[in-house]
Amino acid sequence: MNSPLLHLGLDIGIRRDTTALTAVYYNPDWQAYCLWGHMCWEARKDLEGHNKDVIIQEATDKIVSLCDTASVVALWYDEYQYISEAQRIRKAGFGRILKPVNQQGENTAFSNCLKGHLDDGDFLMYKDTQVLNHFKNTSVEVGERGWRIVKRKQTHPIDLTVSIAMALYGCAQSKDYQRSSYNENVHTRSLMSAA
């Protein structure tokens, strides 16, 4: 059974933030980009109040699992926050999917990509309260080069918005959009159910 060609976006939360993993693909029948699935992990603390890295490890476990069970083309992630875990992905044999993004330098590019596809109506998302809340928490700064995703309030997470923007940006740059045997009704599944 084939899955669509998935582009994953990973936004890692540091301190009080969340970590978000999303998957986006292009559907040639609809001529649209689609959100295939998402997962979000809340930051956890140990007994002394320090953040645990377990969340990042859980995200990596999910990524490796997806690489085993789905057609993952790329993982778009902030290279400075994910160095050791990217090595785990390489050791698992999936180094080809790693696409580092400098979130500070490329934020405008993926923010404008998301805005453009939302404005054009060719990015489709399923209804989900968590995704909606992250979008509601998102604001933008407008500069010389265009839009830049920022938080409306520092305590409100926007990680799903950022990870979706990175995955969509990567998918929109890809030329390998389709598989003739892929069927939307048969093959779609959420990241939660993927083993």
C-alpha positions as CSV (number, residue, x, y, z in Angstrom):
1,M,0.0,0.0,0.0
2,N,1.5,3.4,-1.0
3,S,1.1,6.6,0.8
4,P,1.4,10.1,-0.6
5,L,4.8,11.6,-0.7
6,L,5.0,13.3,2.7
7,H,7.0,16.3,3.7
8,L,7.3,16.6,7.4
9,G,7.8,19.8,9.4
10,L,9.2,19.7,12.9
11,D,9.2,22.7,15.2
12,I,10.9,22.0,18.5
13,G,9.7,23.7,21.6
14,I,12.3,24.8,24.1
15,R,11.4,25.7,27.7
16,R,7.6,26.1,28.1
17,D,6.8,25.5,24.5
18,T,5.4,22.5,22.6
19,T,7.0,20.4,19.9
20,A,5.0,19.9,16.8
21,L,5.3,17.4,13.9
22,T,3.2,17.8,10.8
23,A,2.9,16.0,7.4
24,V,1.9,17.8,4.2
25,Y,1.5,16.3,0.7
26,Y,0.4,17.4,-2.8
27,N,-2.8,15.9,-4.2
28,P,-2.7,16.1,-8.0
29,D,-6.4,15.2,-8.4
30,W,-7.4,18.2,-6.3
31,Q,-4.5,20.3,-7.4
32,A,-3.9,21.3,-3.8
33,Y,-1.6,20.8,-0.9
34,C,-3.1,18.9,2.0
35,L,-2.3,18.5,5.7
36,W,-2.0,14.7,6.2
37,G,-1.5,14.6,9.9
38,H,0.0,16.2,13.0
39,M,1.2,15.5,16.5
40,C,2.0,17.9,19.3
41,W,4.0,17.2,22.5
42,E,3.7,19.4,25.6
43,A,6.9,20.3,27.4
44,R,7.5,18.2,30.6
45,K,9.7,18.9,33.6
46,D,11.6,16.5,35.9
47,L,11.3,16.6,39.7
48,E,13.7,19.5,39.9
49,G,11.8,21.6,37.4
50,H,14.2,21.2,34.5
51,N,12.9,20.5,31.0
52,K,13.2,16.9,29.7
53,D,14.5,16.0,26.3
54,V,12.1,13.1,26.1
55,I,9.7,15.0,23.9
56,I,12.4,15.5,21.2
57,Q,13.2,11.8,21.4
58,E,9.5,10.8,21.1
59,A,9.3,13.0,18.0
60,T,12.3,11.3,16.5
61,D,10.8,7.9,17.3
62,K,7.6,9.0,15.4
63,I,9.6,10.2,12.4
64,V,11.6,7.0,12.1
65,S,8.3,5.0,12.4
66,L,6.8,7.1,9.6
67,C,9.8,6.5,7.5
68,D,9.3,2.8,8.0
69,T,5.6,2.9,7.2
70,A,5.0,5.8,4.8
71,S,6.6,7.5,1.9
72,V,8.5,10.3,3.6
73,V,10.3,12.6,1.2
74,A,11.8,15.1,3.6
75,L,11.9,16.3,7.1
76,W,12.2,20.1,7.4
77,Y,13.6,21.1,10.8
78,D,15.7,23.7,12.6
79,E,19.2,22.3,12.4
80,Y,20.5,24.1,15.5
81,Q,17.8,22.5,17.8
82,Y,18.0,19.0,16.4
83,I,21.6,18.1,15.9
84,S,21.9,15.0,18.0
85,E,18.4,13.6,17.0
86,A,19.3,14.2,13.3
87,Q,22.2,11.8,13.9
88,R,19.8,9.2,15.2
89,I,17.7,9.5,12.0
90,R,20.9,9.1,9.9
91,K,21.9,6.0,12.0
92,A,18.4,4.6,11.3
93,G,19.1,4.8,7.6
94,F,17.0,7.8,6.7
95,G,19.6,10.6,6.4
96,R,18.4,11.4,2.9
97,I,15.2,13.0,4.2
98,L,17.0,15.6,6.4
99,K,16.4,19.1,5.2
100,P,17.8,21.6,7.7
101,V,16.1,25.0,7.8
102,N,17.5,28.1,9.5
103,Q,14.3,29.3,11.1
104,Q,15.6,32.8,11.7
105,G,16.8,33.3,8.2
106,E,14.1,31.4,6.3
107,N,11.0,32.3,8.4
108,T,9.9,34.9,5.9
109,A,10.1,32.4,3.0
110,F,8.0,29.7,4.7
111,S,5.6,32.3,6.2
112,N,5.0,33.8,2.8
113,C,4.5,30.3,1.3
114,L,1.8,29.5,3.9
115,K,0.1,32.9,3.4
116,G,0.2,32.5,-0.4
117,H,-1.3,29.1,-0.4
118,L,-4.0,30.0,2.1
119,D,-4.9,33.1,0.1
120,D,-5.0,31.0,-3.1
121,G,-7.2,28.3,-1.4
122,D,-4.9,25.5,-2.5
123,F,-3.8,24.4,0.9
124,L,-6.4,22.2,2.6
125,M,-6.5,21.4,6.3
126,Y,-8.8,19.1,8.2
127,K,-10.8,20.5,11.1
128,D,-8.9,20.1,14.4
129,T,-9.1,22.2,17.5
130,Q,-5.4,22.0,18.4
131,V,-4.4,23.2,14.9
132,L,-7.0,26.0,15.0
133,N,-5.7,27.2,18.4
134,H,-2.1,27.3,17.2
135,F,-3.2,29.4,14.2
136,K,-5.2,31.7,16.4
137,N,-2.1,32.2,18.6
138,T,-0.1,33.2,15.5
139,S,0.5,36.7,14.5
140,V,2.8,38.1,11.7
141,E,5.3,40.9,11.4
142,V,5.4,42.5,8.0
143,G,8.9,43.5,6.7
144,E,10.6,44.4,3.5
145,R,10.7,40.7,2.4
146,G,7.1,40.0,3.4
147,W,5.4,38.2,6.3
148,R,7.1,36.6,9.2
149,I,5.3,34.2,11.7
150,V,5.5,35.4,15.3
151,K,3.7,34.6,18.6
152,R,0.8,36.8,19.6
153,K,1.6,36.1,23.2
154,Q,4.8,34.4,24.5
155,T,2.9,31.9,26.6
156,H,0.7,30.7,23.7
157,P,2.1,28.0,21.4
158,I,2.3,28.4,17.6
159,D,4.5,25.4,16.9
160,L,1.9,23.6,14.7
161,T,1.7,26.8,12.5
162,V,5.5,26.9,12.1
163,S,5.8,23.2,11.4
164,I,3.0,23.3,8.8
165,A,4.6,26.3,7.1
166,M,8.0,24.5,6.9
167,A,6.4,21.3,5.6
168,L,4.3,23.2,3.0
169,Y,7.3,25.2,2.0
170,G,9.3,22.0,1.4
171,C,6.4,20.3,-0.4
172,A,5.9,23.3,-2.7
173,Q,9.5,23.2,-3.8
174,S,9.4,19.5,-4.6
175,K,8.8,18.2,-8.1
176,D,7.9,14.6,-7.1
177,Y,4.3,15.3,-6.2
178,Q,2.4,12.2,-7.1
179,R,2.2,8.4,-7.2
180,S,-0.3,6.9,-9.6
181,S,-1.4,4.2,-7.2
182,Y,-2.2,6.6,-4.3
183,N,-5.9,6.8,-3.4
184,E,-7.0,9.4,-0.9
185,N,-9.9,7.4,0.5
186,V,-7.8,4.2,1.0
187,H,-4.4,5.5,2.2
188,T,-5.0,8.6,4.4
189,R,-4.3,8.1,8.1
190,S,-3.3,10.3,11.0
191,L,0.1,10.5,12.5
192,M,-1.4,9.3,15.8
193,S,-2.4,5.9,14.2
194,A,0.9,5.4,12.3
195,A,3.0,2.8,14.1
